[in-house]
């Protein structure tokens, strides 16, 4: 990462609430072709989330604690704050001297931009301003939120505008929190109703919806130079699993998340 930072643009895309089992099933079945073509080996990596809900998980990720490989470690991290005694900081880790990765990248000359999704990014109260407040520039509007059936395409359009407005030599760190997977998501499944509510099937349909528009995001982020992309879930969720519904709880479906990182090469 010491070669990547300062040379390439950076994208962190969190597919909020995406379950690992659903992501794996759709990739294997060819139902998310635009995402799958970028996944190493065409498959998601199985990892453990750093938190069981959005706020906790993103606070950890912005401190350099991305989802951890679901196998015995230690696992060297891509990014880490300088911290004496860290067992996951290695020679290939990008080490920053600020409290969080966002300000660390800003200090390295990056334009840091947040395109929010779920309520913790809505800037409508003190708590909703904490995470976007880390960035030099942040965007949120109701059309990006969980209640919008067109949230992801609206977020992608804003990302395209951000990229287009930057000077050619300005490096970019773009963070996008995709809200489409989060409940409510029933409206992404043809024939589903509000009364029937959300299910794993509507969750899967939401991921297919994201996949239909993700190519535009990847194209924008690689339009100026190579981009290093991290795509992952911040946590999963339950739909009646063992009697549980939702997240912010200790269940395998919540703690196990899909993860991938890869380069997006310039189309030119």
N, C-alpha and C positions, 0 to 999 in steps of 0.2 A: 504493500500500500504506500510505501514511501516513494515509489516510482509513479504510482497512479495519482496521488494527491499533488496538485500543482500542474499536472499535465492534462488530465482528462476532466470532463464534466462528471458530476455524480448525481445519481438518482436513488432515493430511498422511497419505495412504494410499499406501504403497508395495506394489505387487503384485510381491512378490519373485520375480525371475527371469523375469518375463513377456517373451517375445519380441515385438518390434515387428511382424514379419510375421504372426504368429498373431493378435495383437490387432487388426490392421487387417483381416485376412480375416474374423474373426468379426463385427466391427462392420458390415462391408459386406454380410455375408450375413444380418444380422438375428438373429444367434445370441446377442448380449448386449444385449437391448433395454433393460434397466434402466440399464445404464451408458451406452449409446449416446444415450439421450434427453437426457443431460446434456453430452455431448461437443459442443463448439462445431462447428456444422455437421454433427453426427453422426459426426465422424471424429477419430481420434487425430492429434496432432502428432508428427512424426518428430524425435527429439532424440538427442543423444549422451550416454551415461552419464558421470558424473564418476569412475567406478571400475568395475573389471571383476568385483568380487565385493562381497558385502553390507557387510562392515566398512568397506572403503575408501570405498564409495559413500555410505554413510550418514554417515560422518565428514565428508565433503565437503558433503553436503546440509544437515547440521546447522550447518555453518559458513556457509550461505547459497548454496552452489554447487549449485543444482538442475540437472537435466539441461539441456544447452545446445542451442538450436535447431540442427538439422543443416544450417546454411547459413553462409556467411561473415558474421562479426560486425564489431564487437563487439555483444553483445546485453545491454542493461541488465537487471539482475537484480531480482527482487522484494524480496529481503532481502540485506543485506550488512553485515558487520562494518565499523566505521569503520577505514579503511585508506588512508593517504596514497598517492595515485597510482593508485587503482583506476580502471580504464577501463570497468568495467561497473556502477559506481554512478552512478545518475542521480537527477534530482529526484523521481521517483516511487518510488524505492527506499526501503524502510524500513531505516534504518541503526541498528544496535545497538552498544552500547559494551562488550559482554561478549564472551568468547571464542567463543560459539556462540549460535545463534538461540534455542535452548530457554531458556537462562538470560536472554537478552535479552527474550523474551516474558514470562518470570516477573517480571522487573524492571518490565515494563509492566503488571503486575497480572493476568496470565493464570495460571490453574491449568494446569500442564503435566502431561500424563498419557501414558504409553507403554503400549500393549498389544502385547507382543512376539509374534514368530512363530518365525523360524528360530533356530538355535543361538546366534547372537551376541546374542540378547536373553533367553537362558534363565536368567541370574543364577545358574548352577550352578558358576561358577568366576570367577576374576578377570577374564578376558577377556569372559565373558558378562555381566559387570556394568558394563562401561565405558559402552556406549550407553544402556541403561536408567537408569544412574546419573546421567545428565544431567537427568532429570526429577524433579519433586517427588513423583510417584506413578508406580509402574510395576507391571505385571501380566504374569505368565507362568505357565503350567502345562502339563503334557504335552499336554493336549487342544488347546492352541494351536499345537503343533509340527508339523513336517513329516510325522510318521508317522501323524497323525490324519486319517481321512477326513472328519471333521466340524469341522476346525479353524476355518474361517472363521465358521461360524454360532456357534461357541463364543466367538470373539473379539467378534463383533457383540453377543452377549448381554452380555458384560462391558462393552462400550462403552455399551450402554443403561443398565446399572446405574450406571456412572460419571456419565452425564448426569443421571439421575434423582436422584442424591445431591448434586448441586450446588445451592447457593443460586441463586435466579433471577437475581441481579445479578452473579454470578461469571462472568467471561469464561473460555473454555476453549480451550486448544490441545491437541487430541488427535492423537497419532501412532499409527497402526496399521500394523504390518508383517504383511501377509497371507502365510502360509507355503504356501498350498494349491498354488501353481504350481510350487514347488520340488520337486525329486525327493525321495522317490518320489511320483509322481502317477498311476501306472498304475491305482490303485483308483478313480479318477474316471471311467474309460472303461468302459462296460458291456461285459462279455465279456473284458476284458483280464486278464492273469495276472501274478503276481509274476515268474514265470520269463521271460515275454516282455519285461518291463521297461517303462521309460518311452519314450514316443515323442512326436512333435509332436502326434499325435492325442490322446493322454492329457493333454498340456499344454493343448491347446484345451479338452478336457472339463473340466479344472480351472478354467479361466477361466469357462466356462458355470456351473459350480458356484458360483463367487464371485458371478456376476451374479444368481443366483437369490436371494441373501441380502443383496445390497448395498443394496437399497431400505430395509431396516430401519436400516442404519447411517446412510444419508442422512436418513431421517426423524428419527432420534434427534438428529443433529447440527443439524437445523434446527427442532427442537421448541421452542426457547426464543427464538431470534432468527436473523437471517440468518447463514449460515455461508459462509466462503470455503474452498473445497475444492481441494486439489491431489492428483491421482491420477496416479501414474506407476510405472514400473518402475525398479528400482535398477540393473539390468543384465539382459541376456538370457542365453541358454544355448545350447549346441549339442547336437544329437542325431545325431551322425555327420556333420555338415556338414564337407566337405573332410577327413574323417577325424578330426575333433575331437569329443570328448564332454565336456560340462560347461562350466564357465566359469573365471574367473580366468586368462583368456588373451585375446590380442588377435585377435579374429575379429569380422567385421561383425555376426554374429548376437548377439554379446555386447555390443558397444559401442552398437548402435542400439536405442533404447527408445521405447515409446509414452509420451505425456505429455498431460495436459489440466489446465486449471484453470478453475473456474467458481463461480458463486454458487449456494447452495442456499437458496431463499427459504422463509420460515416457512410451514407449511401453513395456519396460521390466518389 
